[in-house]
Amino acid sequence: YAARMTQSYTQLYEQCIRRVRKQWYQRRVRGTSYLKWSFQALNQIEFTGLTFTCNDTMVKMYGECPISNGSVALKSYDLERESLEECFSALAGIIALFLILSYVFLKFINQKPSK
């Protein structure tokens, strides 16, 4: 009985997750995350041009070195979708947006005078 209940809760959880993934605002919020853009830019800067060596155990397990250089590592973690220039442009846009919003809020919101 407990196994069936766990399975039904798992199925319910998976259905909720699928519904959330289909929401339009989640895709928009993901694009405005400064953490996403900065993490992607940092990884591109750090991993581009690196070469990795594998020990004998990894070569025996996989037949070859699974990640031989930085570009393969970036592709395997799907961090090469946007270029470095796009990451910096997105970060500059997010910073500009926050600066404009903070200026508007500070300038046009009525504040109570201090006593």
Backbone hydrogen bonds in HBPLUS format (Angstrom, degrees):
<---DONOR---> <-ACCEPTOR-->    atom                        ^
c    i                          cat <-CA-CA->   ^        H-A-AA   ^      H-
h    n   atom  resd res      DA  || num        DHA   H-A  angle D-A-AA Bond
n    s   type  num  typ     dist DA aas  dist angle  dist       angle   num
A0005-MET N   A0001-TYR O   3.01 MM   4  6.32 158.6  2.06 151.1 157.1     1
A0006-THR N   A0002-ALA O   2.93 MM   4  6.10 159.5  1.97 146.8 152.4     2
A0007-GLN N   A0003-ALA O   2.93 MM   4  6.10 153.7  2.00 142.0 149.6     3
A0008-SER N   A0004-ARG O   2.85 MM   4  6.11 156.6  1.91 148.9 155.1     4
A0009-TYR N   A0005-MET O   2.92 MM   4  6.15 158.0  1.97 149.2 155.2     5
A0010-THR N   A0006-THR O   2.89 MM   4  6.06 151.1  1.98 143.5 152.0     6
A0011-GLN N   A0007-GLN O   2.89 MM   4  6.13 158.2  1.93 149.6 155.1     7
A0012-LEU N   A0008-SER O   2.93 MM   4  6.10 156.7  1.98 145.2 151.7     8
A0013-TYR N   A0009-TYR O   2.90 MM   4  6.08 156.8  1.95 145.6 151.8     9
A0014-GLU N   A0010-THR O   2.93 MM   4  6.17 159.5  1.97 150.0 155.3    10
A0015-GLN N   A0011-GLN O   2.98 MM   4  6.21 153.5  2.06 146.9 153.8    11
A0016-CYS N   A0012-LEU O   3.02 MM   4  6.30 155.6  2.08 147.4 153.8    12
A0017-ILE N   A0013-TYR O   2.95 MM   4  6.23 157.1  2.00 150.5 156.9    13
A0018-ARG N   A0014-GLU O   2.98 MM   4  6.21 157.4  2.03 146.8 152.6    14
A0019-ARG N   A0015-GLN O   3.05 MM   4  6.31 153.9  2.12 145.7 152.4    15
A0020-VAL N   A0016-CYS O   2.99 MM   4  6.27 156.5  2.05 149.3 155.6    16
A0021-ARG N   A0017-ILE O   2.96 MM   4  6.19 155.3  2.02 150.5 157.2    17
A0022-LYS N   A0018-ARG O   3.23 MM   4  6.43 135.0  2.44 138.1 148.7    18
A0022-LYS N   A0019-ARG O   3.18 MM   3  5.24 133.5  2.41  95.8 108.2    19
A0023-GLN N   A0020-VAL O   3.13 MM   3  5.36 159.5  2.17 107.8 114.2    20
A0029-VAL N   A0025-TYR O   2.92 MM   4  6.09 161.2  1.96 149.6 154.1    21
A0030-ARG N   A0026-GLN O   3.04 MM   4  6.13 157.4  2.09 145.3 151.1    22
A0031-GLY N   A0027-ARG O   3.33 MM   4  6.51 143.3  2.47 136.5 144.5    23
A0031-GLY N   A0028-ARG O   3.20 MM   3  5.30 126.9  2.50  96.1 109.1    24
A0032-THR N   A0029-VAL O   3.11 MM   3  5.23 141.0  2.27 100.7 111.7    25
A0037-TRP N   A0033-SER O   3.45 MM   4  6.81 165.6  2.47 149.9 151.6    26
A0038-SER N   A0034-TYR O   2.98 MM   4  6.02 162.9  2.01 146.4 151.7    27
A0039-PHE N   A0035-LEU O   2.91 MM   4  5.83 158.2  1.96 143.4 150.0    28
A0040-GLN N   A0036-LYS O   3.01 MM   4  6.09 158.4  2.05 145.9 152.1    29
A0041-ALA N   A0037-TRP O   3.00 MM   4  6.12 159.4  2.04 144.9 150.5    30
A0042-LEU N   A0038-SER O   2.89 MM   4  5.97 162.6  1.92 146.5 151.8    31
A0043-ASN N   A0039-PHE O   3.03 MM   4  6.15 161.3  2.07 146.1 150.8    32
A0044-GLN N   A0040-GLN O   3.06 MM   4  6.24 154.7  2.12 143.3 150.3    33
A0045-ILE N   A0041-ALA O   2.94 MM   4  6.17 156.3  1.99 151.1 157.5    34
A0046-GLU N   A0042-LEU O   2.94 MM   4  6.12 161.6  1.98 150.2 155.4    35
A0047-PHE N   A0043-ASN O   2.90 MM   4  5.83 165.9  1.92 151.4 154.9    36
A0048-THR N   A0044-GLN O   3.27 MM   4  5.73 148.9  2.37 133.6 139.2    37
A0050-LEU N   A0047-PHE O   3.26 MM   3  5.61 170.3  2.27 129.5 129.6    38
A0070-GLY N   A0050-LEU O   2.87 MM  20  4.86 148.9  1.97 138.3 135.4    39
A0052-PHE N   A0068-SER O   2.85 MM  16  5.08 174.2  1.86 132.4 134.4    40
A0059-VAL N   A0055-ASN O   3.27 MM   4  6.60 159.2  2.32 151.2 157.2    41
A0060-LYS N   A0056-ASP O   2.96 MM   4  6.16 153.2  2.03 147.1 154.0    42
A0061-MET N   A0057-THR O   2.98 MM   4  6.20 150.2  2.07 144.2 152.4    43
A0062-TYR N   A0058-MET O   2.95 MM   4  6.04 170.8  1.96 154.6 156.4    44
A0063-GLY N   A0059-VAL O   2.74 MM   4  5.01 135.5  1.93 132.8 142.7    45
A0073-ALA N   A0069-ASN O   3.22 MM   4  6.56 152.9  2.30 145.2 153.1    46
A0074-LEU N   A0070-GLY O   2.92 MM   4  6.21 156.3  1.98 150.5 156.5    47
A0075-LYS N   A0071-SER O   3.02 MM   4  6.20 156.2  2.08 141.6 147.9    48
A0076-SER N   A0072-VAL O   2.89 MM   4  6.06 153.6  1.96 146.1 153.5    49
A0077-TYR N   A0073-ALA O   3.16 MM   4  6.37 143.5  2.30 144.1 152.2    50
A0079-LEU N   A0074-LEU O   2.87 MM   5  5.05 174.6  1.87 152.4 153.1    51
A0078-ASP N   A0075-LYS O   3.16 MM   3  4.84 159.1  2.20  98.1 103.9    52
A0087-CYS N   A0083-SER O   3.10 MM   4  6.45 151.6  2.19 145.9 153.7    53
A0088-PHE N   A0084-LEU O   3.03 MM   4  6.32 162.2  2.06 149.8 153.8    54
A0089-SER N   A0085-GLU O   2.90 MM   4  6.05 154.4  1.96 144.8 152.5    55
A0090-ALA N   A0086-GLU O   2.92 MM   4  6.04 157.8  1.97 144.6 150.4    56
A0091-LEU N   A0087-CYS O   2.98 MM   4  6.22 158.3  2.03 147.8 153.9    57
A0092-ALA N   A0088-PHE O   2.91 MM   4  6.09 158.1  1.96 146.8 152.8    58
A0093-GLY N   A0089-SER O   2.92 MM   4  6.10 154.0  1.98 146.0 153.3    59
A0094-ILE N   A0090-ALA O   2.94 MM   4  6.17 155.2  2.00 148.1 154.5    60
A0095-ILE N   A0091-LEU O   2.98 MM   4  6.18 161.9  2.01 149.7 154.5    61
A0096-ALA N   A0092-ALA O   2.94 MM   4  6.11 162.3  1.97 146.8 151.9    62
A0097-LEU N   A0093-GLY O   2.90 MM   4  6.05 157.5  1.95 145.8 152.3    63
A0098-PHE N   A0094-ILE O   2.99 MM   4  6.23 162.7  2.02 150.8 154.6    64
A0099-LEU N   A0095-ILE O   2.93 MM   4  6.16 154.8  2.00 150.1 157.5    65
A0100-ILE N   A0096-ALA O   2.95 MM   4  6.15 162.6  1.98 152.2 156.5    66
A0101-LEU N   A0097-LEU O   2.92 MM   4  6.11 166.0  1.94 152.0 156.3    67
A0102-SER N   A0098-PHE O   2.94 MM   4  6.01 159.9  1.98 143.9 149.6    68
A0103-TYR N   A0099-LEU O   2.99 MM   4  6.15 154.0  2.06 144.1 151.3    69
A0104-VAL N   A0100-ILE O   2.95 MM   4  6.17 165.0  1.97 154.3 158.0    70
A0105-PHE N   A0101-LEU O   2.95 MM   4  6.11 165.8  1.97 151.8 155.8    71
A0106-LEU N   A0102-SER O   2.97 MM   4  6.02 160.7  2.01 144.8 150.3    72
A0107-LYS N   A0103-TYR O   2.87 MM   4  5.88 151.0  1.95 148.5 156.6    73
A0108-PHE N   A0104-VAL O   3.00 MM   4  5.84 169.3  2.01 150.7 153.7    74
A0109-ILE N   A0105-PHE O   3.31 MM   4  5.59 139.4  2.48 132.5 137.0    75
